[in-house]
């Protein structure tokens, strides 16, 4: 699971799990990332904010890229 944090209204993945701020967790698989991006929720309580779709897309892309890089290193 990858932690997402909202710091000053900016949504970003926290791969180390040590960033300050409100956080929520997301599975790094494609189905969960797509669901997060498409979600129509007005606010994510765990994050304490309502990230715009563009912010969710950017965060999902960063997570997907990091997971692909990790898989390439493992293989």
N, C-alpha and C positions, 0 to 999 in steps of 0.2 A: 504494500500500500504506500502511496505517495502522499505526503502531507502538502496541502495547499495553505498558504497564509495570505492574509490581507493586512498590509501595512500601509496606513495612510490612504486606504481605498484602492491600492494597487495589488492585484492578485498575482501571485507567483508561486511556483513549485518550491518546496523546501526539501530538497533531496537528503539533507543531513538531519532534518528533524530538530533543528536547534534555533531556527529563526524566531524572534519575538513576534507577538501579535496573535490574533485569533486564527485558529486553524481548523481544517477539516481534512478528511482522508478520502482518497479516490483510488480505486483499482487501476493499475496501468494498462489494462487490456482495452482493445479497440472499442468494444461494445460499451464499456463504462465511460470511456472518454467521449464517445459520440453522444451518449445520453446526457452527460454533463453539459456539453455544448448546446444541445437541443432543448434542454430543460426550460420550462416556462415559469419556473418559480420566480417570484418577485424578490425573495431574499433567501439566502442560505444562512440559517441561524448559526451554524457552527463557524462560519466565516465572519458573521456580524456585518455583512454587507450584501448588496445586490449587484454583483458584477455584470457588466454589459456583455452581450454575446461575443463581441470582439475580444474582450478580455478573457473570456472562457476559451475561445478558440486559440488564442495565443498561448495560454497556460497548457491546454491539451496538446498543442503542437510541440511545446518544449518537453513535456513528459514523454510523448511518443518518440521524439528524437533521442532523448536520453536512454530510453528503453532499447531502441534499435542499436545505439552505440554500445550499450552494455551487452546485448546479445552477440554482437560482432566480436567483442573482446572475449567472451566466454567460449565461443565456437572455434 
